[in-house]
């Protein structure tokens, strides 16, 4: 993953020490816009999608698709802002 390329071996090992595998079911909400971000997600297998509420249509609309080896949730951690 490009975001981890700059880490040295020790840093990668420390990161691996704190990883937790969580399985989600189809349709589960993983993160929600506006919530405090304290988790970074790596997609090991399967797919995920990001939805954003559109007030004009009053519906959630897909804005991003994630697949294996992609990640999300990092911006809230890096910028210390809500998702």
C-alpha positions as CSV (number, residue, x, y, z in Angstrom):
1,X,0.0,0.0,0.0
2,X,1.4,3.3,-1.0
3,X,0.5,5.0,2.3
4,X,2.8,2.6,4.1
5,X,5.7,2.7,1.7
6,X,7.7,5.2,3.8
7,X,7.5,3.2,7.0
8,X,10.7,1.3,8.0
9,X,10.6,-2.4,9.2
10,X,10.2,-1.5,12.8
11,X,7.4,0.9,12.2
12,X,5.6,-1.7,10.0
13,X,5.9,-4.2,12.8
14,X,4.5,-1.8,15.4
15,X,1.6,-1.2,13.1
16,X,1.0,-4.9,12.7
17,X,1.0,-5.3,16.4
18,X,-2.1,-3.1,16.8
19,X,-4.1,-4.3,13.8
20,X,-7.4,-6.1,14.5
21,X,-9.3,-8.1,11.9
22,X,-13.0,-7.2,11.8
23,X,-15.5,-8.8,9.5
24,X,-18.5,-6.8,8.3
25,X,-21.6,-8.1,6.7
26,X,-23.0,-6.8,3.5
27,X,-24.9,-3.5,4.2
28,X,-23.1,-2.8,7.5
29,X,-22.2,0.8,8.2
30,X,-18.4,1.0,9.0
31,X,-18.0,4.8,9.5
32,X,-20.4,7.7,9.4
33,X,-19.8,11.2,8.2
34,X,-19.4,13.6,11.1
35,X,-18.3,11.1,13.6
36,X,-14.9,11.3,15.4
37,X,-12.3,9.3,13.5
38,X,-10.2,6.9,15.6
39,X,-9.7,4.0,13.2
40,X,-8.0,3.4,9.9
41,X,-9.4,0.7,7.7
42,X,-7.6,-1.7,5.3
43,X,-9.7,-3.8,3.0
44,X,-8.1,-7.3,3.1
45,X,-10.8,-9.0,1.1
46,X,-14.2,-8.1,-0.3
47,X,-15.5,-4.7,-1.2
48,X,-16.9,-1.6,0.4
49,X,-18.5,1.6,-0.8
50,X,-18.7,5.2,0.5
51,X,-22.1,6.8,0.5
52,X,-22.8,10.5,0.9
53,X,-26.2,11.9,1.7
54,X,-27.5,14.2,-1.1
55,X,-30.0,16.7,0.3
56,X,-31.2,17.5,-3.3
57,X,-32.4,13.9,-3.9
58,X,-32.9,13.1,-0.2
59,X,-30.9,9.8,-0.8
60,X,-27.5,8.4,-0.1
61,X,-25.3,8.3,-3.2
62,X,-22.2,6.2,-3.9
63,X,-19.1,8.4,-4.1
64,X,-16.3,5.8,-3.8
65,X,-15.8,2.1,-4.2
66,X,-13.1,0.2,-2.3
67,X,-11.6,-3.2,-3.0
68,X,-8.9,-5.4,-1.7
69,X,-5.6,-3.5,-0.8
70,X,-7.4,-0.2,-0.6
71,X,-7.8,1.8,2.6
72,X,-10.0,4.5,4.1
73,X,-10.5,6.5,7.3
74,X,-7.0,7.9,7.3
75,X,-7.9,11.6,6.8
76,X,-9.8,12.0,10.1
77,X,-6.7,10.6,11.8
78,X,-4.1,12.6,9.9
79,X,-6.0,15.9,10.1
80,X,-7.7,15.3,13.6
81,X,-11.1,16.3,12.2
82,X,-14.5,14.6,12.1
83,X,-15.1,12.2,9.2
